[in-house]
Amino acid sequence: MALLTILEYPDPRLRTRAEPVAQFDDALQRRIDDMFETMYAAPGIGLAASQIDWHHRLIVIDVSEDRSEPLVFINPEILSRQGKAKTEEGCLSVPGVFDDVQRAEQVRVRALDRTGAVFERDLDGMLGVCLQHEMDHLDGKLFVDYLSDLKRDRIRKKLEKDRKERAARRAADTAQGHRAL
């Protein structure tokens, strides 16, 4: 298994609409395992393949406290939505940012599992929110798109500043390491 790089906002690749998964092979199984490992290490509760720059309709989720309920949704589609709920969300592609987003309170989803078997399931609570959030990624949409232009611009500037600071620290650490040799 391998840790994968998670794309961060405002990377334009996050806006790519994902294609359906067509092949259920060993490579897909490895990708699913790598996505779980990456999600858990981040740490997060959901990850869409679009976030790792693989633009296919694949989502992994585990909202359990002890990481004991891994779920795979391939080519998911929401069949119905009921109610409305506002929940605070965060995103591995928008690190350190949390805000309220309104979504359906309950959804019915149809998807394929990791073996290609079709299933339908009613989801609510954190699991329902998480699925809707990750499905947005598959369509090139981020949770910040639900926020005001002002908030989104502030978030973009903050993340760009944070990235520059991390890059400067890495460069300084590398230069320090070369001097120590």
Protein Blocks (a to p, Z undefined) as FASTA:
>chain_A
ZZddddddfbfklmpccdddfbdcfklmmmmmmmmmmmmmmpccbdcfklnopacddddd
dfbfnlpacccdehiacfbdedjdddddddfklghiacdddddfbdcdddddfkopacdd
ddehjllmmmmmmmmmmnopafklmpcfklmmmmmmmmmmmmmmmmmmmmmmmmmmmmmZ
Z
